Structures are given as C-alpha cells and as structure tokens.
Amino acid sequence: MAITVFIADDQAMVRQGFGALLASQPDISVIGDAPDGAVAVSEVRRLRPDVVLMDVRMPEMNGLDAARVILSAGFDPPVRVLMLTTFDVDDYVYEALSIGASGFMLKDAPAEELIRAVRVVADGEALLAPTVTRRLIADVTSRRSTARRKPAALSALTPREREVLELIARGMSNTEIADRLFVAEQTVKTHVGKVLSKLDLRDRAQAVVLAYESGLVTPG
C-alpha cells in the first residue's frame, strides 16, 4: 500500500512543490495539505496520514504546537511527524524531538533526501542518519548541557544495549548497527525495543535526545 502523506506549510509553493515531488513516487500518495497548524490538526484527525511534513513556523498555530496535539492524540496506527525547518539550527528542533517527532530536515535538502525521509519515517524509524541531523542535535543539546539529566534507568541497560543506544544517537540505522556489531538486523531491533522500554521512551528520536542529555554521547 502507498505511504500517505500530509503537508503543512504556510507557503503555497512549498506545499505544491513537495506535493508534486512526492506524488511522482509510485509508493507515496499525498492526501492533503494545510497552510497553518490549526487546519493541519483538523485535517490530520480526519485523514489519518502515515506521515505529516510539518513546517516549524506557521500562523494560527505553529508547527510545534500542532505536532504536540497530533502526537498526543494516540492514533492507531500512529501518525508520524517529520518537522521541516529553513534554519541550520533551530531551538524548536530539540523540543520537537522531545515530544515525539520522528525527526526533522532542512527545506532545501535534495529531492531524493525528502523522498527517503518520508520512507524512513513511515517505516517507524526516526530520521537521524543525515550528517546535518546529527550536527543539529549535537548543537542544540550541547547548548542545553547545563540541564543534563542522568536517568537511573540508564544503569539498567546491559553493555550491549548501551552500545546500541550510543550508535542510534550517532545516527545509525538498524542495518548499519547490525553491520557494525556483526549481528542480525532482527537482533538489533530486539535491542532497540528493550532500550526504549527500559528508558520509557516513545521512539528513537527521544532516545537520541536522552543519549546526548545524559552525556552517554557527547557532541562532536
């Protein structure tokens, strides 16, 4: 079945351009768009897309507030939110990941990167692999280093689970982690599931934030 996508952006040209690009892919269907966060929330509730491309800065309701409403709604199957930003570093990025957004990317990213992003997020993984994403996470979290938290649950992880968490935070996919550790990809998925469960995290994006905040992974 095609991946259904909803686009929320206050610029009509962005909505139309992204929509045309994604609709040209045989496995992706663009089912709607919105010029602001309030309309996006209403339409997402009605349409239940697989992935929402959400601009950070919009009128009426900004993308962060809209994402928070959508991600707290408990849709089943879940609606994944991929944040879009024009800026290299944006404080909203950190909060978006913390509330459960599946990742973020720059609006001027190459076309093939946007298409890949939609597929990655639809598959339930966070978009954390691109170098720019790792740099953004490192920069934003390092500027919040004074608020580091060291959850007691981190000590409950086995050495291998801590290693997997570190590799997730460094932007590796399950396949890349499996290759690095010389194990099956299914084994990695099992480790990831245990890490999320033990740390009471919603997804890989929140795992990355925690890894940086706790000091398990340091920027650089």
Contacts in CASP RR format, 6 or more apart in sequence:
PFRMAT RR
TARGET T0000
AUTHOR 0000-0000-0000
METHOD contacts of the structure
MODEL  1
MAITVFIADDQAMVRQGFGALLASQPDISVIGDAPDGAVAVSEVRRLRPD
VVLMDVRMPEMNGLDAARVILSAGFDPPVRVLMLTTFDVDDYVYEALSIG
ASGFMLKDAPAEELIRAVRVVADGEALLAPTVTRRLIADVTSRRSTARRK
PAALSALTPREREVLELIARGMSNTEIADRLFVAEQTVKTHVGKVLSKLD
LRDRAQAVVLAYESGLVTPG
2 26 0 8 1.000
2 27 0 8 1.000
2 28 0 8 1.000
2 29 0 8 1.000
3 27 0 8 1.000
3 28 0 8 1.000
3 29 0 8 1.000
3 50 0 8 1.000
3 51 0 8 1.000
3 118 0 8 1.000
3 119 0 8 1.000
3 122 0 8 1.000
4 29 0 8 1.000
4 30 0 8 1.000
4 31 0 8 1.000
4 47 0 8 1.000
4 48 0 8 1.000
4 49 0 8 1.000
4 50 0 8 1.000
4 51 0 8 1.000
5 19 0 8 1.000
5 22 0 8 1.000
5 28 0 8 1.000
5 29 0 8 1.000
5 30 0 8 1.000
5 31 0 8 1.000
5 49 0 8 1.000
5 50 0 8 1.000
5 51 0 8 1.000
5 52 0 8 1.000
5 53 0 8 1.000
5 118 0 8 1.000
6 30 0 8 1.000
6 31 0 8 1.000
6 32 0 8 1.000
6 33 0 8 1.000
6 34 0 8 1.000
6 40 0 8 1.000
6 43 0 8 1.000
6 44 0 8 1.000
6 47 0 8 1.000
6 49 0 8 1.000
6 51 0 8 1.000
6 52 0 8 1.000
6 53 0 8 1.000
7 14 0 8 1.000
7 15 0 8 1.000
7 18 0 8 1.000
7 19 0 8 1.000
7 30 0 8 1.000
7 32 0 8 1.000
7 33 0 8 1.000
7 34 0 8 1.000
7 52 0 8 1.000
7 53 0 8 1.000
8 33 0 8 1.000
8 34 0 8 1.000
8 35 0 8 1.000
8 36 0 8 1.000
8 37 0 8 1.000
8 39 0 8 1.000
8 40 0 8 1.000
8 52 0 8 1.000
8 53 0 8 1.000
8 54 0 8 1.000
8 55 0 8 1.000
8 58 0 8 1.000
8 63 0 8 1.000
8 66 0 8 1.000
9 15 0 8 1.000
9 18 0 8 1.000
9 33 0 8 1.000
9 35 0 8 1.000
9 53 0 8 1.000
9 55 0 8 1.000
9 58 0 8 1.000
9 84 0 8 1.000
10 35 0 8 1.000
10 36 0 8 1.000
10 55 0 8 1.000
10 57 0 8 1.000
10 58 0 8 1.000
10 59 0 8 1.000
11 55 0 8 1.000
12 35 0 8 1.000
14 55 0 8 1.000
14 107 0 8 1.000
15 33 0 8 1.000
15 35 0 8 1.000
18 53 0 8 1.000
18 114 0 8 1.000
19 30 0 8 1.000
19 33 0 8 1.000
21 111 0 8 1.000
21 114 0 8 1.000
21 115 0 8 1.000
22 28 0 8 1.000
22 30 0 8 1.000
22 114 0 8 1.000
22 115 0 8 1.000
22 118 0 8 1.000
23 29 0 8 1.000
23 30 0 8 1.000
25 115 0 8 1.000
27 119 0 8 1.000
28 115 0 8 1.000
28 118 0 8 1.000
28 119 0 8 1.000
31 47 0 8 1.000
31 49 0 8 1.000
32 43 0 8 1.000
32 47 0 8 1.000
32 49 0 8 1.000
34 40 0 8 1.000
34 43 0 8 1.000
35 58 0 8 1.000
35 59 0 8 1.000
36 58 0 8 1.000
36 59 0 8 1.000
36 60 0 8 1.000
36 61 0 8 1.000
37 54 0 8 1.000
37 58 0 8 1.000
37 60 0 8 1.000
37 61 0 8 1.000
37 62 0 8 1.000
37 63 0 8 1.000
37 65 0 8 1.000
37 66 0 8 1.000
38 60 0 8 1.000
38 61 0 8 1.000
38 66 0 8 1.000
39 60 0 8 1.000
40 52 0 8 1.000
40 54 0 8 1.000
40 58 0 8 1.000
40 61 0 8 1.000
40 63 0 8 1.000
40 66 0 8 1.000
40 70 0 8 1.000
41 61 0 8 1.000
41 66 0 8 1.000
41 69 0 8 1.000
41 70 0 8 1.000
44 52 0 8 1.000
44 70 0 8 1.000
44 79 0 8 1.000
45 73 0 8 1.000
48 75 0 8 1.000
48 79 0 8 1.000
49 79 0 8 1.000
50 77 0 8 1.000
50 79 0 8 1.000
50 80 0 8 1.000
50 122 0 8 1.000
51 79 0 8 1.000
51 80 0 8 1.000
51 81 0 8 1.000
51 82 0 8 1.000
51 102 0 8 1.000
51 118 0 8 1.000
51 121 0 8 1.000
51 122 0 8 1.000
52 67 0 8 1.000
52 70 0 8 1.000
52 79 0 8 1.000
52 80 0 8 1.000
52 81 0 8 1.000
52 82 0 8 1.000
53 82 0 8 1.000
53 84 0 8 1.000
53 118 0 8 1.000
54 63 0 8 1.000
54 66 0 8 1.000
54 67 0 8 1.000
54 81 0 8 1.000
54 82 0 8 1.000
54 83 0 8 1.000
54 84 0 8 1.000
54 101 0 8 1.000
55 63 0 8 1.000
55 83 0 8 1.000
55 84 0 8 1.000
55 85 0 8 1.000
55 107 0 8 1.000
56 62 0 8 1.000
56 63 0 8 1.000
56 64 0 8 1.000
56 83 0 8 1.000
56 84 0 8 1.000
56 85 0 8 1.000
56 90 0 8 1.000
56 92 0 8 1.000
56 93 0 8 1.000
56 96 0 8 1.000
56 104 0 8 1.000
57 63 0 8 1.000
57 86 0 8 1.000
58 66 0 8 1.000
62 92 0 8 1.000
63 83 0 8 1.000
64 83 0 8 1.000
64 92 0 8 1.000
64 95 0 8 1.000
64 96 0 8 1.000
64 99 0 8 1.000
67 81 0 8 1.000
67 83 0 8 1.000
67 96 0 8 1.000
67 99 0 8 1.000
67 100 0 8 1.000
67 101 0 8 1.000
68 99 0 8 1.000
70 79 0 8 1.000
70 81 0 8 1.000
71 79 0 8 1.000
71 81 0 8 1.000
71 99 0 8 1.000
71 100 0 8 1.000
71 101 0 8 1.000
72 99 0 8 1.000
73 79 0 8 1.000
80 102 0 8 1.000
80 121 0 8 1.000
80 122 0 8 1.000
80 124 0 8 1.000
81 96 0 8 1.000
81 100 0 8 1.000
81 101 0 8 1.000
81 102 0 8 1.000
81 103 0 8 1.000
82 101 0 8 1.000
82 102 0 8 1.000
82 103 0 8 1.000
82 104 0 8 1.000
82 105 0 8 1.000
82 117 0 8 1.000
82 118 0 8 1.000
82 121 0 8 1.000
82 127 0 8 1.000
83 92 0 8 1.000
83 93 0 8 1.000
83 96 0 8 1.000
83 101 0 8 1.000
83 103 0 8 1.000
83 104 0 8 1.000
83 105 0 8 1.000
84 104 0 8 1.000
84 105 0 8 1.000
84 106 0 8 1.000
84 107 0 8 1.000
85 92 0 8 1.000
85 93 0 8 1.000
85 104 0 8 1.000
85 105 0 8 1.000
85 106 0 8 1.000
85 107 0 8 1.000
86 106 0 8 1.000
86 107 0 8 1.000
86 108 0 8 1.000
88 106 0 8 1.000
88 132 0 8 1.000
88 136 0 8 1.000
89 136 0 8 1.000
89 139 0 8 1.000
89 140 0 8 1.000
90 136 0 8 1.000
90 140 0 8 1.000
91 140 0 8 1.000
93 104 0 8 1.000
93 136 0 8 1.000
93 137 0 8 1.000
93 140 0 8 1.000
94 137 0 8 1.000
94 140 0 8 1.000
94 141 0 8 1.000
94 144 0 8 1.000
94 209 0 8 1.000
96 103 0 8 1.000
96 104 0 8 1.000
97 103 0 8 1.000
97 104 0 8 1.000
97 137 0 8 1.000
97 205 0 8 1.000
97 206 0 8 1.000
97 208 0 8 1.000
97 209 0 8 1.000
98 206 0 8 1.000
98 209 0 8 1.000
100 202 0 8 1.000
100 203 0 8 1.000
100 205 0 8 1.000
100 206 0 8 1.000
101 205 0 8 1.000
102 121 0 8 1.000
102 124 0 8 1.000
102 125 0 8 1.000
102 126 0 8 1.000
102 127 0 8 1.000
102 203 0 8 1.000
102 205 0 8 1.000
103 121 0 8 1.000
103 126 0 8 1.000
103 127 0 8 1.000
103 128 0 8 1.000
103 133 0 8 1.000
103 205 0 8 1.000
104 127 0 8 1.000
104 133 0 8 1.000
104 136 0 8 1.000
105 113 0 8 1.000
105 114 0 8 1.000
105 117 0 8 1.000
105 127 0 8 1.000
105 130 0 8 1.000
105 132 0 8 1.000
105 133 0 8 1.000
106 132 0 8 1.000
109 117 0 8 1.000
109 130 0 8 1.000
109 132 0 8 1.000
113 130 0 8 1.000
117 127 0 8 1.000
120 126 0 8 1.000
120 127 0 8 1.000
120 129 0 8 1.000
120 173 0 8 1.000
121 127 0 8 1.000
124 203 0 8 1.000
125 173 0 8 1.000
125 174 0 8 1.000
125 204 0 8 1.000
126 203 0 8 1.000
126 204 0 8 1.000
126 205 0 8 1.000
126 208 0 8 1.000
127 133 0 8 1.000
128 134 0 8 1.000
128 137 0 8 1.000
128 168 0 8 1.000
128 169 0 8 1.000
128 171 0 8 1.000
128 204 0 8 1.000
128 205 0 8 1.000
128 208 0 8 1.000
129 171 0 8 1.000
129 172 0 8 1.000
129 173 0 8 1.000
129 176 0 8 1.000
133 171 0 8 1.000
134 170 0 8 1.000
134 171 0 8 1.000
137 169 0 8 1.000
137 208 0 8 1.000
137 209 0 8 1.000
137 212 0 8 1.000
138 212 0 8 1.000
138 219 0 8 1.000
138 220 0 8 1.000
139 219 0 8 1.000
141 209 0 8 1.000
141 212 0 8 1.000
141 213 0 8 1.000
141 219 0 8 1.000
142 212 0 8 1.000
142 219 0 8 1.000
144 213 0 8 1.000
147 213 0 8 1.000
148 213 0 8 1.000
148 214 0 8 1.000
148 215 0 8 1.000
149 210 0 8 1.000
149 213 0 8 1.000
149 214 0 8 1.000
150 214 0 8 1.000
150 215 0 8 1.000
151 199 0 8 1.000
151 210 0 8 1.000
151 214 0 8 1.000
153 198 0 8 1.000
153 199 0 8 1.000
153 200 0 8 1.000
154 162 0 8 1.000
154 199 0 8 1.000
154 210 0 8 1.000
154 214 0 8 1.000
154 216 0 8 1.000
156 198 0 8 1.000
157 165 0 8 1.000
157 194 0 8 1.000
157 195 0 8 1.000
157 198 0 8 1.000
157 199 0 8 1.000
160 181 0 8 1.000
160 191 0 8 1.000
161 191 0 8 1.000
161 194 0 8 1.000
161 195 0 8 1.000
161 198 0 8 1.000
162 216 0 8 1.000
163 181 0 8 1.000
164 177 0 8 1.000
164 181 0 8 1.000
164 188 0 8 1.000
164 191 0 8 1.000
164 192 0 8 1.000
164 195 0 8 1.000
165 195 0 8 1.000
165 207 0 8 1.000
165 211 0 8 1.000
165 216 0 8 1.000
166 211 0 8 1.000
166 216 0 8 1.000
166 217 0 8 1.000
167 176 0 8 1.000
167 177 0 8 1.000
167 180 0 8 1.000
167 181 0 8 1.000
168 177 0 8 1.000
168 192 0 8 1.000
168 195 0 8 1.000
168 204 0 8 1.000
168 207 0 8 1.000
168 208 0 8 1.000
168 211 0 8 1.000
169 207 0 8 1.000
169 208 0 8 1.000
169 211 0 8 1.000
169 212 0 8 1.000
169 216 0 8 1.000
169 217 0 8 1.000
170 217 0 8 1.000
171 208 0 8 1.000
172 180 0 8 1.000
174 185 0 8 1.000
174 188 0 8 1.000
174 189 0 8 1.000
174 192 0 8 1.000
175 185 0 8 1.000
177 188 0 8 1.000
178 184 0 8 1.000
178 185 0 8 1.000
178 187 0 8 1.000
178 188 0 8 1.000
181 188 0 8 1.000
192 204 0 8 1.000
195 201 0 8 1.000
195 207 0 8 1.000
196 202 0 8 1.000
196 203 0 8 1.000
196 204 0 8 1.000
196 207 0 8 1.000
199 207 0 8 1.000
199 210 0 8 1.000
201 207 0 8 1.000
201 210 0 8 1.000
210 216 0 8 1.000
211 217 0 8 1.000
212 218 0 8 1.000
212 219 0 8 1.000
END
